[in-house]
Amino acid sequence: MLMTNGLMIAAPRSGSGKTTVMLGLLRALTRRGIRVAPFKCGPDYIDPAFHKAATTGRESYNLDSWAMPGALLDDVFARGMAGAEMVIAEGSMGLFDGVALRGASGDGASADIAARFGLPVVLVIDVSGQSQSAGAVAMGFRDFQPGVKIAGVILGNVASERHKALAARGVERAGLQVFGALMRGSVPALPERHLGLVQAEETPELAQKLDALADAIVAQVDVETLLSAAGQVRQPARSNTIAIKPLGKRIALARDAAFSFVYPHVVAGWREAGAEVVPFSPLADEAPDSAADCCWLPGGYPELHAARLSGNKKFMEGLRGFAASQPVHGECGGYMVLGEALVDAAGISWPMAGLLPITTSFAQRKLHLGYRAVRMGDDALVRGHEFHYASVVSQGAAQSLGEASDANGAALGPAGVRVGNVTGTFFHAVANE
């Protein structure tokens, strides 16, 4: 059996530079011919697409202990690391940030994943506004949870060589290695929008940007010492656990810049269950394959393309015709397009498919964020999350898809709607339980 080493790139909080380090390191190792398996902790669609680009095509799978049962976590990890020489997982938020109540197999913290698979943690500390105190931060993280090993630290947002020396002294006093320091303004930035980074497929000259990130990491981080701190990862066996059961044997899947938020582990599970996935592009005015058994419209950015989608007659008419006889489901952005109208950021209302009695609006933004557990009509429990700024501003009579609760178990009321063959919800499904 191939022995694989691994690391996790994590931080005390969001905005510390995890993704910068992750992408630069993935690209640098890939350029050296190392087969690297990337992963992302927690619910996130955008970062894994950049991981895939940085490794020139290696799928990056999400690992989420709140939403995924243990058997599924093990299966996704085994699938993702197959044939790899190195595993690198990117944490989310702060390393120990989870929710109050345990979910399917943990509280959703990145630390759950580090402990489960034996991934030593490289802690990225933004040292702006501090120096030796970075050592106290590192020491606290080192001792906070038994079973989670802090391998060392990368200093970020460093103002000067003097600042670097003082912060490094503090970390070394805590008994931890400093793998490198990223000087302020020395690392290229990627463009952002309201849900995070602009999507990888929409970022111009992405390959050059990733190479520039790799160059910055190699210049300022001792990559060889960092790699020597990697640990041998736990290698679970494959069990072919299916996260979300496929709705049919031939699935028409919307896939373009407006509909890109679909989890790789979900699609891989469909294929392993024997389903054929047939992509189509609503932005290119393509209709779902009429020979498919079902149609899935994932989330994405339809609010940025509302005028174009509204005018794409082949897509809209094909979708309506498909829904007359076959199941159609929309998640988040897909849900919005299935409605009667979508109000964009400028307040313009654009007609949509009219298959669900809802109107959604992006004009008055309100953040909806958090884990969700939805008890479906057939009593199945589906775990996932919401992350969107649009809201339902009007809704006609319709059957709800299920009853939702948040990560603390508090009831949130009905989730989504169902009309005939068509269902939709703002909720992104991660796994059945």
N, C-alpha and C positions, 0 to 999 in steps of 0.2 A: 504493500500500500504506500502511495506517495505521502510523505510526511510534509505537512504544510504549516508554516509559521504565520502568525498574525498579530495585528495591532488594532487598537481603536484610537481614532482622533476625536478627542472630546474637549470640553471647556467648562469653566465655572458658570457660564451664562451664554445666552444667544449674543450674536454680534461680536464674538471674540476672534473670529478668523478661522474657524474650523474648516469651512468649505474651501477657503483659499489654500490652506495647507493640504487638505485632502486632494484637491484637483492637481495642485502642483506636484505632489508626491506621486499620485497615480500616473501622471504623464511622464515624470522623470523615470520611474521604474519601468514603465512600458517601453520607453525609448531605449532602455538597456536590454530589452528582450525578456524581461521577467514577466511571467504570466501572473497577473494580479487579479484577484476576485474582489470587487468592491461591494459593499453593503451600506444601507442607510438605516439607522435606527429610527423608529417612529414613523408616523404617517407623513409622507412627503413624495410628491410626484416630480418636482423640478430638479432637485439635486441629483437623483439617480440618473436622469438623462444626461447630465454633465459628466457623471462618473463613466457612463457608457462611452461618451465621446472621448474622454481622456484616455481610456483604455482601448480605443479604436474598435469598439464593438462588443465588449464584454458586458453582459446584462448585469445591472445592479439591482439586487433584491432588497426589499424592506423587511426589517425584523422588528416586530412590535409585541412586547410581552403582555400588554393590556388587551389587545385585540386578537392575538393569535394563541390558540392552545399550544401546549408544549410539543405535541407531535407535529403540528404544522411548522412551528419554528425550526425544529430539527430538520424537517424535510426541506424547507426553503434554504436553510444554511447548507445542507448537503448538496442540494442541486446547484447552488451558486458557486460553491468552492470546488466543484468537480474539475480535476485537471489543473488546478492552480498551484503555483509555488508559494504564493503569498496571499493572505487575506487582510484587507484593510476596511474597517467599518467606520463610518462617520456617525458620531453621536448627534443628538438633537437637544436643543436648549442646554441646560446645565447637566453634567454627568448624572447627578442623582435626582433630577427633576422628573417626578412621576405624578400620579394622582393619589388621592387619599385612600381609596379602596382598591384592593387587588382585583384585577380583571381575569382574563382567561388563564394566564400563567404568571402574572406579575403586575407591577403598578405602572408599567410603560416607561420606566426610566432606562436610559442607555446602559446604566450600570448593571441592569438585569442581563443584558446581552453580553456584556464583558465577562460577567461571572459565569454565565451558562456555557460559553464557548471558550473560555480561557484566553481572553484577549487582553494583554497588558495595555494600559491606557497612556497615550501621549497627551498631556494636558496643555492646551493652548491658552496662555494667560495674557490677556490684554493688560499691559502694565502702565497704561496712561494714568497719570495722577498718583503713581506709587513707585516705589523702588524695592528696598529690602522687604517690604511687607508682602511682596509676591511670594516670599518663602513661607510666610504664615498661611497664605492661601493654599499653597502646594502641600504643606504639612497637614492641614485640615482635610484636604481631599485624600491624602495618602492614608490617613487613619480613620476615615469616616465609616467605611463599610468593609469588614473582613471579607475576603474572597475577591475583592477588586484591587488589582495591583496597578499602582501608578508607576510606569516605567521611567518617566522623566517629563521634562517641560520644554515647550517652545515659547519663547517670549514674543509677544506681538505688540505693535504700536510703540516701538522703542524710539525715543526722541534723539538720543545721542550715544556716543561710545561710553561716556561717563554713566549715563542712565542704564545702559546695557550692563556695565560692570557691577553697578550697585544691585540691580535686580537679580543678576546671576549669583551674586554673593549671597543674597537672601535665600534663593532656592537651594544652593549648595549647602548652606547652613542647615537646611531642613533634611539634608541627606539624599537629595535627588539630583539627577543629571540635568544639565541644560543642553539640549540638542542643538539649539540655535536661537537666533534672535532676528526678527523681521523689523527692519528699520521703517519708521513712518514714511509713507509715500513711496516705498521701494517696490511694492507689489502691485501689479496691474489689477484694476477693478473691473468686474463684469457689470453690465447694465442691469437695473432692477425695475420692477413695476409693483403693482399693489399686492400680489400674492407671493412676491419674492423675486428671484432672478428672472430676467427675460428668458424664455425657454431656449434650450440649447439649439433647437432647430431654427429659431428665429434670430440667433446671435450671429451677426456678420463676422466673417474671418475667425470663426471659433477655433480652428486648428492653430492659427497663429497666436491667438490669445492664450490658449492652453500651453503652448510651447513657451510663451513668455512667463507664465506662472511657474512652469517647471524650472526655467532658468533662474528665476528669483529664489525658489526654494533651494536649489542645488548650491547657489552662491552663498546662502545665509544659514543653511541647516547642514549639520554633519550627518548626511544621509546614511553613511556606513555605520556609524555608532547607533543611530536610531534603529536601523534594521537588526543590529546585533541584540537589541533589547526585545525583539519580538519573541513571543512564546509559541510553543507548539500547541495548535488549537485542537479542541475536541472535535472529532469527526463522527457525527451521528450517521446512522444508516438511513438510506432512503426508504420512505414508507408510502410514497405516492398519495399523500393526503391532499384532498381537494378542498381548497379554501372556500370557494363559492360554486355551488353546483351549476353546471351549464343549463341554460334554458332549452337547449336543443342540440342536435348533432351538427348543425351548420349555422354558425353565428355571424351575422353581418355586423361588423364593428366599425363605427365611425372613427376615423383616425386622420387628423390633420392639425394645423395650428390652433383651431378652435375647439378640437375634441381630442385632447392628448392625455388626460388624467385617468389612465387605467393602469392598475398595478401589474407588473410583470408576473408575479406569482399567481395572480388570478387567471391570466391568459394561459400561462404554462399549465395550470391545473385543468383548464378546459381541454387543452390539447391532450393531456395525459388521460383524460376521461374519454377520449375518442372523438372529441368535437373538432370540426374544421373551422378555423377563424378566417373570415373573408373581409378584409379591410375595404372601406370606401371613404371618399372625401366629400363631405357636404360643401366645403368651400370651393371645390372644383365642380360643383353642381352634379355630383354623382348620387344616384339613388341606391338604397340597400339592395343587395342581390335578391331578386324575387324568388330564387330557389332556396333561400335560407329558411331555417326554422324559426329564427328569432332575430331581433335587431337590438343592439346595445349602443346607446349614445352616452359616452362617458362625459365627465366634466372637462373643463378647459376654459377658454376665453370667448364664448359666443358674444358676450357684451361688447367686445372690441370689433366684432365682425357682423353686427346685427343687420346692418343695411344689406350687406352682400348675401347673407344667409336668407334674409327675407325675400330677396329677389331671385333666388335660385329655384326656378319653377320645377325643374326636373327632380331636384332633391326633395322639395316639399311635396309635390304630387306623388312621387315614388314612395315617400314615407307614409303618406296618408293611405295610399293603396295597399302597402304592406300591412299596415295596422288593421286593415279591415278583416284580415284573416289570420294574422300571426302575431305573437307577443312582441311588444316593443317596450324597452325600459330605458329611462333616462336618469342619470345621476348628475346632480348639481347643474352644470351648464347644459347637459342634455335635457334635464327636467325643464329648464327655462325655455328651450327651443320647442319642446312638446306643448307648451302653453299657447294661449291665444295671442299674447303680445309680449314683447320685451322692450322696456324703456331703457335707452342707453344713457351714458353719462351726461349728454347734452339735453336730456329730457325728451328726446324724440321717441315716440312709440312705434315700433316696427312689428307688423303682423308676423306671427310664427305659425306653427303647424296646426294649432287649434285642436289638438287631440286631447288636451287636458284643460279643465275650466279654470286656469290661473293666468294672471298677469304678473310678471316679475319686473323689478326695477333696479337699475344700477345708478340711478340719478341721485338718490339720497342714500349714501353708503352707510351701512351698519355692519360691524364685524360680527359674524357668527362663527365661533371657534370652539372646538372641544370634541372629546370622545363621545360617541353615542352607542347605546345598545338598543336595538329595535326588536320588539316582540312582534313577529309577523302574524298574519291571520291564521296561518297553519300551526301556530305556536312555536315555530322555529325562532331562535335567537340569533340575530346577526349583529356583529360588532364592527364598528368603523368610526367615522369622524365627520365633522363638518368644518369647512374653512372657506367662507365666502363673504362678500360684501353686499350682494344683492338680496332682496327680500321679496316675498309674495305680497303684492299690494291689493290684490282682489282675488277672490276664489269663489266659484260657484259650488253647487251641491255635488259632492262626490264621495265615494267610499274611501276611507283612509287605507294606506298601505300597511300600517302597523302602529304600535304605541312605542314612543321613544322615552328613554331616560338618559341622564348624563352619567359621567364617570363616578359620581357620588351616589348614584341610585335614585336621584330626584326625578320624578315624573315630569316629562316635557310635553305630554299630550300626543295627539295624532301626528304621524310622520308620513308625508307624501300623500299621493292620491292614486286612485285606480278607476279607470273608465274602460270597460270592455277589455280589450287585449292590451291596453296601454297602462303602464305604471310609471311613476316618477317620484323622486325625492331629492332634497338637497344633500342627503346623507350619502357618503362614500362607503361602500361595503368593503371590509378587509377580510373577514372570515366568518363562516358559520360556527356556532358552538354546539 
